[in-house]
Amino acid sequence: MYLPKYDLKASSNYVSFRFVSEGPKGKITKEIVFSPIEDTPIWNLGFGDLDTTSGTISDSIISNNGDRNQILATVASATFIFSEHHPSALIYIEGSTPSRTRLYRIGIASYFEDISETFVVWGLFNNEWQSFQINKAYDAFLVKRK
């Protein structure tokens, strides 16, 4: 699977990644952060626009910079790199809104054959984790490197 993606700058421990989205709205710095969930092997995938002044990340801004697929491919690339360095981690993924979670589901479903070569994927449905199925609406996702 080849999709265009942005160049990532990773932290030394590979838990945060930065890149710059380029489009009609200009250059927008984005950050991806994998945060451990206390007393579990689960890491939350956080993603959003970086306010370079305050250092905070907003996952609610809609940048609309015309590069959604390239951004999703970049987040997927960061997930792949993170899991190489943290192979026992379960990665929790949930959008900040139902429409963003739906967008993640569509992305996973579109490239599921390629994704499933490297990762096991589960979806949260009715408060239960189950093996990911294409065309099923989920509230969140878990992925783990095989």
Kinemage of the C-alpha trace (Angstrom):
@kinemage 1
@onewidth
@group {chain A} dominant
@subgroup {mainchain}
@vectorlist {calphas} color= white
{ca met a 1} P 0.000 0.000 0.000
{ca tyr a 2} L 1.443 3.339 -0.998
{ca leu a 3} L -0.250 6.566 -0.104
{ca pro a 4} L 1.411 9.968 -0.072
{ca lys a 5} L 2.229 11.063 3.456
{ca tyr a 6} L 4.052 13.875 5.188
{ca asp a 7} L 7.542 13.570 6.659
{ca leu a 8} L 7.368 12.827 10.373
{ca lys a 9} L 9.647 14.085 13.114
{ca ala a 10} L 9.586 11.555 15.939
{ca ser a 11} L 10.496 12.083 19.573
{ca ser a 12} L 13.457 10.074 20.838
{ca asn a 13} L 11.156 7.490 22.467
{ca tyr a 14} L 8.790 7.343 19.483
{ca val a 15} L 5.675 8.366 21.421
{ca ser a 16} L 5.099 11.692 19.705
{ca phe a 17} L 5.359 12.735 16.085
{ca arg a 18} L 5.096 16.091 14.356
{ca phe a 19} L 4.468 17.038 10.746
{ca val a 20} L 3.273 20.007 8.718
{ca ser a 21} L 0.109 19.898 6.617
{ca glu a 22} L 0.376 22.011 3.470
{ca gly a 23} L -2.618 23.184 1.487
{ca pro a 24} L -4.815 26.139 0.565
{ca lys a 25} L -5.028 27.226 4.231
{ca gly a 26} L -1.238 27.347 4.472
{ca lys a 27} L 1.132 25.330 6.627
{ca ile a 28} L -0.448 23.789 9.724
{ca thr a 29} L 1.643 21.957 12.307
{ca lys a 30} L 0.069 18.693 13.468
{ca glu a 31} L 1.041 16.426 16.331
{ca ile a 32} L 0.368 12.770 17.055
{ca val a 33} L 0.860 11.590 20.639
{ca phe a 34} L 0.639 8.061 22.015
{ca ser a 35} L -0.180 8.269 25.737
{ca pro a 36} L -0.198 5.264 28.077
{ca ile a 37} L -3.459 4.571 29.856
{ca glu a 38} L -2.595 3.975 33.505
{ca asp a 39} L -2.200 0.360 34.649
{ca thr a 40} L -2.991 -1.098 31.204
{ca pro a 41} L -1.005 -2.098 28.119
{ca ile a 42} L -3.209 0.354 26.170
{ca trp a 43} L -1.917 3.570 24.619
{ca asn a 44} L -4.292 6.296 23.454
{ca leu a 45} L -3.622 7.777 20.025
{ca gly a 46} L -4.146 11.531 20.246
{ca phe a 47} L -3.953 13.737 17.183
{ca gly a 48} L -4.642 17.314 16.248
{ca asp a 49} L -3.418 20.763 15.339
{ca leu a 50} L -0.537 22.041 17.434
{ca asp a 51} L -0.686 25.530 18.870
{ca thr a 52} L 3.019 26.315 18.646
{ca thr a 53} L 2.661 29.202 21.114
{ca ser a 54} L 1.067 27.254 23.987
{ca gly a 55} L 2.250 23.773 22.978
{ca thr a 56} L -1.280 22.387 23.256
{ca ile a 57} L -2.973 20.107 20.772
{ca ser a 58} L -6.549 20.659 19.635
{ca asp a 59} L -8.407 17.652 18.283
{ca ser a 60} L -11.556 19.679 17.562
{ca ile a 61} L -10.243 22.117 14.942
{ca ile a 62} L -11.315 21.433 11.377
{ca ser a 63} L -8.354 22.617 9.301
{ca asn a 64} L -9.939 21.825 5.934
{ca asn a 65} L -6.561 22.071 4.223
{ca gly a 66} L -7.515 19.719 1.374
{ca asp a 67} L -5.136 16.933 2.402
{ca arg a 68} L -7.274 14.628 4.553
{ca asn a 69} L -6.092 11.374 2.957
{ca gln a 70} L -2.441 12.405 3.197
{ca ile a 71} L -2.958 13.276 6.880
{ca leu a 72} L -4.640 9.921 7.587
{ca ala a 73} L -1.780 8.116 5.816
{ca thr a 74} L 0.684 10.076 7.959
{ca val a 75} L -1.136 9.111 11.170
{ca ala a 76} L -1.113 5.482 9.985
{ca ser a 77} L 2.637 5.750 9.336
{ca ala a 78} L 3.201 7.095 12.875
{ca thr a 79} L 1.151 4.190 14.260
{ca phe a 80} L 3.318 1.747 12.346
{ca ile a 81} L 6.548 3.358 13.616
{ca phe a 82} L 5.245 3.584 17.207
{ca ser a 83} L 4.293 -0.106 17.158
{ca glu a 84} L 7.743 -1.076 15.859
{ca his a 85} L 9.261 0.492 18.975
{ca his a 86} L 6.450 -0.548 21.354
{ca pro a 87} L 5.354 -3.939 19.936
{ca ser a 88} L 3.364 -5.046 22.999
{ca ala a 89} L 1.212 -1.887 23.029
{ca leu a 90} L -2.478 -1.972 22.281
{ca ile a 91} L -3.362 1.282 20.506
{ca tyr a 92} L -6.741 2.855 21.297
{ca ile a 93} L -8.207 5.010 18.529
{ca glu a 94} L -11.362 7.093 18.798
{ca gly a 95} L -12.298 10.264 16.977
{ca ser a 96} L -13.148 13.420 18.911
{ca thr a 97} L -16.561 13.288 17.235
{ca pro a 98} L -18.693 10.453 15.810
{ca ser a 99} L -17.967 11.697 12.282
{ca arg a 100} L -14.215 11.508 12.896
{ca thr a 101} L -14.561 7.992 14.315
{ca arg a 102} L -16.530 7.121 11.155
{ca leu a 103} L -13.710 8.575 9.051
{ca tyr a 104} L -11.214 6.329 10.884
{ca arg a 105} L -13.466 3.319 10.274
{ca ile a 106} L -13.654 4.119 6.564
{ca gly a 107} L -9.861 4.439 6.418
{ca ile a 108} L -9.317 1.147 8.225
{ca ala a 109} L -11.899 -0.612 6.034
{ca ser a 110} L -10.447 0.803 2.798
{ca tyr a 111} L -6.990 -0.574 3.555
{ca phe a 112} L -7.936 -3.458 5.826
{ca glu a 113} L -6.215 -6.104 3.707
{ca asp a 114} L -2.887 -4.267 3.998
{ca ile a 115} L -3.425 -3.228 7.640
{ca ser a 116} L -4.270 -6.782 8.709
{ca glu a 117} L -0.904 -8.033 7.435
{ca thr a 118} L 0.764 -6.137 10.293
{ca phe a 119} L -1.984 -5.487 12.852
{ca val a 120} L -4.848 -7.222 14.587
{ca val a 121} L -7.806 -4.812 14.657
{ca trp a 122} L -10.803 -4.759 16.994
{ca gly a 123} L -13.846 -2.509 17.048
{ca leu a 124} L -15.907 -1.446 20.062
{ca phe a 125} L -19.571 -2.253 19.444
{ca asn a 126} L -22.235 -2.147 22.187
{ca asn a 127} L -19.468 -1.838 24.816
{ca glu a 128} L -17.790 -5.059 23.639
{ca trp a 129} L -14.560 -5.502 21.708
{ca gln a 130} L -14.860 -7.690 18.627
{ca ser a 131} L -12.797 -8.482 15.558
{ca phe a 132} L -13.055 -5.650 13.060
{ca gln a 133} L -15.606 -6.139 10.312
{ca ile a 134} L -15.873 -3.927 7.262
{ca asn a 135} L -19.132 -1.915 7.055
{ca lys a 136} L -19.886 -2.123 10.762
{ca ala a 137} L -20.145 1.062 12.806
{ca tyr a 138} L -17.836 1.117 15.838
{ca asp a 139} L -17.384 3.556 18.696
{ca ala a 140} L -13.598 3.051 18.899
{ca phe a 141} L -10.806 0.781 17.708
{ca leu a 142} L -7.912 -1.164 19.173
{ca val a 143} L -4.939 -2.235 17.090
{ca lys a 144} L -1.978 -4.390 18.040
{ca arg a 145} L 1.054 -5.352 16.055
{ca lys a 146} L 1.132 -9.047 15.185
